Amino acid sequence: MEGTISYKEMYEVLRKVDQRGVPVPFSIHFVTRRSSRKGQASKHVRLEKAVTCGARHSLTEFDQIGVRPVGGGHQYSVGIDLILSINNRLVG
């Protein structure tokens, strides 16, 4: 790991888009929730190259964000409190 990243910096990374308005890829490590027992961690997921997807208002209004791997794959709905690292920097 390369140090820590504040929540404010993390929000900036998650919201970043290029000149065309396309989300900029980032790496992310987070814990998923079990659907049968809300609030309990079920597994660690590490995506080396991911982008945000879905509604942007979810990030601040519902404290979650949609994340999917670049090139396709399973889309995850991730609670902000369950993100462990962004771009190899611990969140905290």
N, C-alpha and C positions, 0 to 999 in steps of 0.2 A: 504494500500500500504506500501511497505517496503523501500521506498526511491526512488532514481532515478538511471537510467542506461544510460550511454553515448551511442552515436551511434556506437562507436568502439566496446564497450562491447556487444551491441545488435547484431552486425554483427557476433561476435564470437559465441554467443548463437545460432544464426540461422545456422551457418556453422558446428556446433559441431556434430561429429559422434563418435560412439563407436569403439571398437577394430576391429569389423567385417565390419566397414564402413557403418553401419546403422545409420540414423539420430537419435539424442537424442531428446526425447519429451520435450516440453516446453509449458507454458501457454501463450496465446496472446490475446490482446484486440485491435481491430482495427475498423476503419470506412470504409464502402464500398462506391464505387462511383456509381452514377446513370449512366446507359448506355445512356439514352436519353439526359442527360445534363451533359457532362463531367466536372469533377472538383467539382461537388456539392455532399456533403455527403448525403447518404441516410439512413443508419442504422448502429448501433453499433453491432459488433459481438464479442463474448467472447468464446474462445475455451480453456477449462481447460487442455486438453492434446492433443497437435498437433505436427506434424512433417513437415519439409519442403519437397517439392516434385517438380519435374520438373527440368529444366535446372539451374545449379548453376551459370552460367554466368549472368543470369537475375538480380541477386542481385546487382552487381556492374555496369553492362552495361546499364540496363534499370531501375534501382532503384525500382524493384519490385521482389516479391518472391511468389512462389506457396506454399500454406499452406493447409493441410488437417487434420481433426480430426483422432486421433489414433483409430483404429477399423473400419474405413470407414466413409463415409459421403461425403458431398459436398466439393469439392476442391475450394479454393478461390485464386485469383490472387490479391495480396495485395501490394499497393504502399508503399514504405518505409516511406514516409511522412505521411501516414495514420495510422501507428502503434502508439497506445497510451501507451501500456504497454507490457512488456515481463516478465514472471515469477513474476508477481505482483509488478514490479518496473516501475515507470513512465519513458518514454523515453524522454530524453532532455539534 
